[in-house]
Amino acid sequence: MKNFKYISILILALSFVFTSCNNDDDDDMEVMLPTQNIVEIAQANGFTSLAAALTRANLVDALQTSGKFTVFAPTNEAFDNLLAAIGQTSIDDVPVSVLEKILLYHVVQGEVMSGDVNAGDVPTLAGENIVLTTSGGIKVNTATVITPFDVSATNGVIHTINEVLVPPTIAPFVNSVLEPAYFSNSFTTLISAAVKANVVDALLSTPNLTIFAPTNDAFTASGLDLNALSPETIASVLTYHVVAAKVMSTGIPRDAATLNGSKLWFSLVDSGNFINGDTEIVAVDIESGTGVVHVIDQVLMPPTGNIVETAVALSASGEFTSLVAALTRTADEGTAAQNLITVLSGDGPFTVFAPTNAAFQALLDSNEEWNALGDIPLETLIAVLTYHVVPAKAFDKDVAGAVDANNMLPTANGAKLTFDLTNFKINTNTSIIGVNTNASNGVIHVIDKVLLP
């Protein structure tokens, strides 16, 4: 009975087909036309990563137009593999501009069914060519066309592929030291700056680099107007963030030369890891290619000169003119050994505690015979000035680790300074009111009184 039932069903089905064919006056079978466009098919048929990427890249409307397109659609697994390869966890982490170019690299103008594919280079909407091969199946670059293919849409056709295609202009960033920044939303300003500064090719082609990468927020906080700066100036800043060796966080030294030519100084303390006193390393050891990236929360500005040049630059605002005048007097009136302009322009390193103009005025007011700096005996002035110089580079974070058991540091004068580390004062009553002005041969901290040995 069961076999008879199946045979009856088969006869009825064949009868229906036969009748339908005979009822067609034109002897043509009805063709099912597609009712969904490319995006709708992707959304409805499990290409969730592709659909999400198109939405994020603002390409949904473009691929819903009436024009004819051929789309090579990567599977969800293909997108997962790409994200893993570029060190990201979500499509939302990838910059829109990068994502848009990758997606347009999967779209060819016109409708090409699989049976019509010819081997060779084919231009895409990204402006770069894909390479099609047909031996042993259809390949797009290194990706293979898999089922389903020849999926017709109202505005074109979809072929499934097992890899995400990466445009030739983007491929060099994959597995390079710039990969963590290039494929991340957090570093788009850094990449834009590198492009403007014409340093991208050098960074991609140089092995074993360490990049201290400022975030977008760091660039915003810096106040730098990249549009107003020349490529040369931007290059000077960016190369100050790059060390020509692969330095993991466990091997960060006290100082390191940069591609800029100036040094970075590191403070590895209980409160965190800092560069040049103020810039904190907030994420470490992001390895890619032969290099490594550490993330920082500020833009590092290369020093503009040595201690003296930096003090002179600071005096342009009207402050520290007394300090510069005092140093100049030692050069004009003292011996070669007493010429502090020459000494503080040397290799160093030095830490200078720089009194304000008001602090020098208070010093003059303390002696009724001193109406100007020239009234202070030269030997006294030199003794006072050298008492403000520590022959080492100590940012504020370094002081606690640099002082001796009595919280003291030796100075170029020979006498010692005593530090109150809790209140950050020197010799009990002198407050450190500004810190970490970086110079090529040292650092300047601002104090509110003149220190007397």
Secondary structure per residue as TSV (DSSP state, phi and psi in degrees):
chain	resnum	aa	ss	phi	psi
A	1	M	-	360.0	-40.6
A	2	K	H	-62.6	-43.4
A	3	N	H	-63.7	-39.7
A	4	F	H	-61.1	-38.2
A	5	K	H	-62.7	-45.5
A	6	Y	H	-65.3	-39.6
A	7	I	H	-64.6	-39.8
A	8	S	H	-62.1	-43.2
A	9	I	H	-62.4	-42.4
A	10	L	H	-63.0	-42.8
A	11	I	H	-63.0	-43.0
A	12	L	H	-61.4	-41.6
A	13	A	H	-64.3	-45.2
A	14	L	H	-64.9	-36.8
A	15	S	H	-62.8	-39.3
A	16	F	H	-64.5	-44.6
A	17	V	H	-62.3	-45.3
A	18	F	H	-61.3	-44.6
A	19	T	H	-63.6	-41.7
A	20	S	H	-61.8	-41.1
A	21	C	H	-66.6	-41.1
A	22	N	H	-69.5	-26.3
A	23	N	T	-79.5	-6.5
A	24	D	-	-86.9	108.5
A	25	D	T	-60.4	-30.6
A	26	D	T	-92.5	4.1
A	27	D	S	57.0	26.5
A	28	D	-	-113.1	137.0
A	29	M	-	-78.0	146.1
A	30	E	-	-68.6	132.4
A	31	V	-	-97.8	128.8
A	32	M	-	-77.4	114.6
A	33	L	-	-86.8	143.8
A	34	P	-	-64.4	146.8
A	35	T	-	-116.0	-5.0
A	36	Q	S	-119.8	146.2
A	37	N	-	-82.4	179.1
A	38	I	H	-58.5	-45.4
A	39	V	H	-66.2	-42.1
A	40	E	H	-63.3	-39.3
A	41	I	H	-65.0	-42.3
A	42	A	H	-61.1	-42.8
A	43	Q	H	-68.6	-32.5
A	44	A	H	-90.9	-9.8
A	45	N	T	-123.5	30.9
A	46	G	T	87.8	0.2
A	47	F	-	-85.5	59.6
A	48	T	H	-67.5	-36.9
A	49	S	H	-67.8	-42.4
A	50	L	H	-62.5	-44.9
A	51	A	H	-62.4	-42.0
A	52	A	H	-64.9	-40.0
A	53	A	H	-65.4	-42.3
A	54	L	H	-62.3	-40.0
A	55	T	H	-64.5	-46.6
A	56	R	H	-64.6	-35.9
A	57	A	T	-85.5	4.9
A	58	N	T	59.7	38.6
A	59	L	-	-108.8	2.1
A	60	V	T	-60.3	-50.2
A	61	D	T	-61.6	-39.3
A	62	A	G	-62.4	-37.1
A	63	L	G	-93.2	9.6
A	64	Q	G	-107.8	6.2
A	65	T	S	-75.3	173.8
A	66	S	S	-81.7	-6.5
A	67	G	S	-65.2	157.9
A	68	K	-	-93.8	130.9
A	69	F	E	-132.5	153.3
A	70	T	E	-112.7	120.9
A	71	V	E	-113.6	126.1
A	72	F	E	-93.5	107.8
A	73	A	E	-99.2	112.4
A	74	P	E	-70.8	147.0
A	75	T	-	-71.6	167.9
A	76	N	H	-59.7	-40.3
A	77	E	H	-62.3	-37.0
A	78	A	H	-62.5	-41.2
A	79	F	H	-66.1	-39.9
A	80	D	H	-60.2	-42.0
A	81	N	H	-64.7	-38.8
A	82	L	H	-64.0	-47.0
A	83	L	H	-58.8	-41.8
A	84	A	H	-63.6	-38.1
A	85	A	H	-68.4	-31.7
A	86	I	T	-101.7	8.2
A	87	G	T	75.7	26.2
A	88	Q	-	-117.5	159.9
A	89	T	S	-108.6	-15.0
A	90	S	-	-147.6	150.4
A	91	I	G	-58.6	-30.9
A	92	D	G	-66.1	-17.6
A	93	D	G	-78.6	-19.1
A	94	V	S	-85.5	134.2
A	95	P	-	-56.0	141.3
A	96	V	H	-57.7	-41.7
A	97	S	H	-62.5	-38.4
A	98	V	H	-70.5	-44.9
A	99	L	H	-61.9	-41.9
A	100	E	H	-60.0	-44.0
A	101	K	H	-67.2	-37.9
A	102	I	H	-64.0	-45.0
A	103	L	H	-66.9	-43.1
A	104	L	H	-64.8	-21.4
A	105	Y	T	-71.4	-10.0
A	106	H	T	-99.3	3.7
A	107	V	E	-119.8	128.6
A	108	V	E	-114.4	137.7
A	109	Q	E	-67.8	132.4
A	110	G	S	98.0	160.3
A	111	E	-	-100.1	115.8
A	112	V	-	-122.4	110.4
A	113	M	-	-76.4	161.5
A	114	S	G	-59.9	-35.7
A	115	G	G	-71.2	-12.0
A	116	D	G	-104.3	3.2
A	117	V	-	-71.5	130.8
A	118	N	-	-113.5	142.7
A	119	A	S	-66.7	145.5
A	120	G	E	139.5	-179.1
A	121	D	E	-80.4	137.1
A	122	V	E	-131.8	128.8
A	123	P	E	-71.4	145.8
A	124	T	-	-113.0	173.5
A	125	L	T	-70.0	-11.7
A	126	A	T	-79.8	-9.7
A	127	G	S	87.6	5.5
A	128	E	S	-124.3	150.7
A	129	N	E	-85.4	144.4
A	130	I	E	-99.4	161.1
A	131	V	E	-114.5	118.7
A	132	L	E	-99.5	135.8
A	133	T	E	-129.8	152.1
A	134	T	-	-125.1	0.6
A	135	S	T	-76.1	119.4
A	136	G	T	71.4	31.8
A	137	G	S	109.7	168.6
A	138	I	-	-91.2	130.1
A	139	K	E	-121.0	144.7
A	140	V	E	-117.4	107.9
A	141	N	T	55.3	-117.2
A	142	T	T	-100.6	-2.8
A	143	A	E	-83.2	148.6
A	144	T	E	-105.9	135.5
A	145	V	E	-75.4	124.3
A	146	I	E	-123.2	171.9
A	147	T	E	-74.4	147.0
A	148	P	E	-81.8	142.6
A	149	F	E	-130.1	173.6
A	150	D	E	55.9	37.5
A	151	V	E	-83.8	108.4
A	152	S	E	-78.3	139.7
A	153	A	E	-125.0	169.0
A	154	T	T	-64.4	-22.7
A	155	N	T	-125.5	27.6
A	156	G	E	151.3	-152.5
A	157	V	E	-142.4	150.3
A	158	I	E	-119.1	133.2
A	159	H	E	-119.6	132.2
A	160	T	E	-82.5	138.5
A	161	I	E	-128.8	158.3
A	162	N	S	-97.7	6.0
A	163	E	S	-139.8	154.3
A	164	V	-	-83.8	128.9
A	165	L	-	-79.3	132.8
A	166	V	-	-111.5	120.7
A	167	P	-	-57.8	149.5
A	168	P	T	-57.6	-29.8
A	169	T	T	-77.3	-16.9
A	170	I	T	-99.2	-29.5
A	171	A	G	-52.1	-38.9
A	172	P	G	-61.4	-20.9
A	173	F	G	-78.0	-22.6
A	174	V	T	-68.5	131.2
A	175	N	T	59.5	37.5
A	176	S	S	-121.3	170.5
A	177	V	T	-67.0	-19.8
A	178	L	T	-88.8	-7.9
A	179	E	H	-54.8	-47.8
A	180	P	H	-59.7	-31.4
A	181	A	H	-85.3	-41.7
A	182	Y	H	-63.6	-37.5
A	183	F	T	-98.6	17.7
A	184	S	-	-121.4	137.3
A	185	N	G	-62.2	-22.6
A	186	S	G	-78.3	-9.9
A	187	F	G	-129.4	26.7
A	188	T	H	-64.9	-34.0
A	189	T	H	-67.2	-41.3
A	190	L	H	-59.2	-45.7
A	191	I	H	-66.3	-42.2
A	192	S	H	-60.3	-40.9
A	193	A	H	-64.6	-41.4
A	194	A	H	-63.9	-38.1
A	195	V	H	-65.1	-46.6
A	196	K	H	-64.1	-34.9
A	197	A	T	-81.5	-3.5
A	198	N	T	60.1	38.8
A	199	V	-	-111.2	0.2
A	200	V	H	-62.1	-49.5
A	201	D	H	-60.3	-40.4
A	202	A	H	-64.9	-40.6
A	203	L	H	-69.9	-34.8
A	204	L	H	-71.9	-30.1
A	205	S	H	-97.1	-7.7
A	206	T	S	-98.1	122.6
A	207	P	S	-78.1	161.6
A	208	N	S	56.9	58.5
A	209	L	-	-109.3	154.1
A	210	T	E	-118.7	124.4
A	211	I	E	-112.7	126.8
A	212	F	E	-95.2	104.4
A	213	A	E	-98.8	115.0
A	214	P	E	-75.2	141.6
A	215	T	-	-75.6	170.5
A	216	N	H	-57.2	-41.4
A	217	D	H	-62.4	-35.3
A	218	A	H	-64.2	-42.0
A	219	F	H	-65.1	-39.8
A	220	T	H	-62.2	-44.8
A	221	A	H	-66.3	-27.6
A	222	S	H	-68.2	-24.4
A	223	G	T	77.2	5.9
A	224	L	-	-69.6	131.2
A	225	D	-	-100.1	94.6
A	226	L	T	-62.7	-28.0
A	227	N	T	-68.1	-28.2
A	228	A	T	-90.8	-13.4
A	229	L	S	-91.4	149.0
A	230	S	-	-75.6	157.0
A	231	P	H	-56.2	-35.8
A	232	E	H	-66.0	-40.7
A	233	T	H	-66.9	-43.7
A	234	I	H	-63.4	-40.1
A	235	A	H	-61.8	-38.7
A	236	S	H	-62.0	-41.3
A	237	V	H	-68.6	-48.0
A	238	L	H	-66.0	-40.6
A	239	T	H	-69.3	-15.6
A	240	Y	T	-73.6	-9.2
A	241	H	T	-99.1	4.4
A	242	V	E	-123.2	128.4
A	243	V	E	-107.7	135.7
A	244	A	S	-83.5	50.0
A	245	A	S	-164.5	153.8
A	246	K	-	-85.5	110.9
A	247	V	-	-117.6	109.2
A	248	M	-	-79.2	163.4
A	249	S	G	-61.5	-30.4
A	250	T	G	-74.4	-12.2
A	251	G	G	-117.2	18.6
A	252	I	-	-65.2	126.9
A	253	P	-	-86.7	-176.7
A	254	R	S	-69.0	-38.0
A	255	D	E	-149.2	159.6
A	256	A	E	-150.8	137.4
A	257	A	E	-74.5	144.5
A	258	T	-	-109.2	170.6
A	259	L	T	-65.2	-18.6
A	260	N	T	-70.2	-25.5
A	261	G	S	105.3	-21.8
A	262	S	S	-92.3	162.1
A	263	K	E	-94.9	151.8
A	264	L	E	-99.9	142.8
A	265	W	E	-117.3	132.8
A	266	F	E	-112.6	137.5
A	267	S	E	-118.9	107.3
A	268	L	E	-103.3	96.8
A	269	V	E	-126.6	173.5
A	270	D	T	-61.1	-31.2
A	271	S	T	-79.9	-8.8
A	272	G	E	147.1	-177.0
A	273	N	E	-108.6	125.6
A	274	F	E	-126.5	152.4
A	275	I	E	-115.9	132.6
A	276	N	T	51.0	35.3
A	277	G	T	87.4	-46.8
A	278	D	T	-109.7	-26.5
A	279	T	E	-87.8	119.9
A	280	E	E	-93.4	139.4
A	281	I	E	-84.9	112.5
A	282	V	E	-101.6	-13.4
A	283	A	E	-152.0	141.9
A	284	V	E	-130.3	161.5
A	285	D	E	60.1	44.4
A	286	I	E	-89.3	94.0
A	287	E	E	-82.3	140.0
A	288	S	E	-156.9	133.3
A	289	G	T	59.2	-133.9
A	290	T	T	-95.3	2.3
A	291	G	E	-116.2	-172.6
A	292	V	E	-146.4	147.5
A	293	V	E	-119.1	135.5
A	294	H	E	-118.3	136.3
A	295	V	E	-92.2	136.1
A	296	I	E	-125.2	158.7
A	297	D	S	-99.6	4.1
A	298	Q	S	-142.4	160.1
A	299	V	-	-84.5	129.3
A	300	L	-	-82.1	126.7
A	301	M	-	-104.3	124.5
A	302	P	-	-63.4	144.6
A	303	P	-	-61.8	144.9
A	304	T	-	-93.3	-5.4
A	305	G	S	174.6	-176.6
A	306	N	-	-78.2	-174.0
A	307	I	H	-55.8	-46.7
A	308	V	H	-66.7	-47.7
A	309	E	H	-61.3	-37.2
A	310	T	H	-67.9	-41.5
A	311	A	H	-63.7	-40.4
A	312	V	H	-62.9	-42.0
A	313	A	H	-63.5	-38.7
A	314	L	H	-67.0	-32.4
A	315	S	H	-70.1	-14.9
A	316	A	T	-63.9	-23.5
A	317	S	T	-84.4	-1.0
A	318	G	T	102.4	-13.1
A	319	E	S	-97.4	155.5
A	320	F	S	67.0	15.2
A	321	T	H	-67.1	-31.6
A	322	S	H	-68.7	-41.0
A	323	L	H	-62.3	-45.8
A	324	V	H	-63.6	-39.9
A	325	A	H	-63.9	-40.0
A	326	A	H	-65.4	-43.6
A	327	L	H	-63.9	-40.3
A	328	T	H	-63.8	-36.3
A	329	R	H	-63.3	-36.8
A	330	T	H	-65.4	-30.5
A	331	A	H	-75.4	-36.1
A	332	D	H	-78.9	-33.3
A	333	E	H	-114.6	-19.7
A	334	G	S	-89.4	175.5
A	335	T	-	-76.8	175.9
A	336	A	T	-59.5	-38.4
A	337	A	T	-70.2	-25.0
A	338	Q	T	-92.6	-3.7
A	339	N	-	-75.5	95.6
A	340	L	H	-73.6	-19.8
A	341	I	H	-62.0	-46.4
A	342	T	H	-68.1	-44.7
A	343	V	H	-60.3	-48.9
A	344	L	T	-79.7	-3.6
A	345	S	T	-95.3	-1.9
A	346	G	S	-78.7	-168.6
A	347	D	S	-65.1	-33.6
A	348	G	-	71.8	-150.2
A	349	P	-	-83.6	157.8
A	350	F	E	-131.3	150.5
A	351	T	E	-118.4	121.6
A	352	V	E	-113.8	126.6
A	353	F	E	-95.2	106.6
A	354	A	E	-97.1	113.6
A	355	P	E	-71.8	146.3
A	356	T	-	-73.8	171.0
A	357	N	H	-58.6	-40.5
A	358	A	H	-63.7	-34.9
A	359	A	H	-66.4	-41.6
A	360	F	H	-66.7	-37.1
A	361	Q	H	-64.2	-38.4
A	362	A	H	-63.6	-36.0
A	363	L	H	-63.5	-45.4
A	364	L	H	-62.8	-38.6
A	365	D	H	-68.7	-17.8
A	366	S	T	-77.3	-11.7
A	367	N	S	-133.7	118.8
A	368	E	T	-65.0	-14.6
A	369	E	T	-89.9	-6.3
A	370	W	-	-105.9	104.8
A	371	N	S	-101.1	-19.1
A	372	A	S	-150.2	166.9
A	373	L	G	-59.6	-30.9
A	374	G	G	-66.9	-15.4
A	375	D	G	-82.9	-15.9
A	376	I	S	-79.1	129.6
A	377	P	-	-53.7	138.0
A	378	L	H	-56.5	-44.4
A	379	E	H	-61.6	-38.8
A	380	T	H	-65.2	-44.1
A	381	L	H	-61.8	-42.9
A	382	I	H	-64.7	-40.8
A	383	A	H	-61.9	-40.3
A	384	V	H	-67.8	-46.9
A	385	L	H	-64.6	-42.6
A	386	T	H	-69.8	-18.2
A	387	Y	T	-73.9	-10.9
A	388	H	T	-97.3	4.2
A	389	V	E	-117.9	123.1
A	390	V	E	-104.5	125.9
A	391	P	S	-77.4	59.3
A	392	A	S	-166.0	161.4
A	393	K	-	-99.9	111.1
A	394	A	-	-128.7	106.8
A	395	F	-	-73.8	169.1
A	396	D	G	-56.9	-34.9
A	397	K	G	-69.4	-18.4
A	398	D	G	-90.5	-16.9
A	399	V	H	-61.0	-43.3
A	400	A	H	-59.8	-34.5
A	401	G	H	-86.0	-10.8
A	402	A	H	-96.8	-26.6
A	403	V	S	-70.6	158.8
A	404	D	-	-83.4	-169.9
A	405	A	T	-61.9	-22.8
A	406	N	T	-99.9	16.7
A	407	N	S	60.1	40.5
A	408	M	E	-120.4	150.2
A	409	L	E	-127.1	135.1
A	410	P	E	-75.2	147.2
A	411	T	-	-112.8	171.8
A	412	A	T	-66.1	-17.5
A	413	N	T	-73.0	-25.2
A	414	G	S	105.6	-27.6
A	415	A	S	-82.7	168.2
A	416	K	E	-111.8	151.4
A	417	L	E	-98.0	141.5
A	418	T	E	-109.1	131.2
A	419	F	E	-109.9	135.7
A	420	D	E	-97.0	98.8
A	421	L	T	-71.3	-23.8
A	422	T	T	-70.6	-45.6
A	423	N	T	-103.6	0.0
A	424	F	T	53.0	58.6
A	425	K	E	-121.1	160.3
A	426	I	E	-117.6	135.7
A	427	N	T	49.9	41.3
A	428	T	T	77.9	-47.0
A	429	N	T	-117.9	4.0
A	430	T	E	-106.4	119.8
A	431	S	E	-91.7	139.5
A	432	I	E	-88.0	110.6
A	433	I	E	-105.7	-5.4
A	434	G	E	-154.2	139.6
A	435	V	E	-131.8	157.8
A	436	N	E	65.7	41.3
A	437	T	E	-80.3	110.3
A	438	N	E	-81.8	133.6
A	439	A	E	-123.7	164.8
A	440	S	T	-64.9	-26.8
A	441	N	T	-120.8	19.2
A	442	G	E	166.7	-160.7
A	443	V	E	-143.1	148.0
A	444	I	E	-115.8	131.4
A	445	H	E	-115.7	144.8
A	446	V	E	-98.1	135.4
A	447	I	E	-125.9	159.0
A	448	D	S	-98.6	2.1
A	449	K	S	-141.8	156.4
A	450	V	-	-82.3	126.6
A	451	L	-	-77.2	132.9
A	452	L	-	-113.0	121.4
A	453	P	-	-68.9	360.0
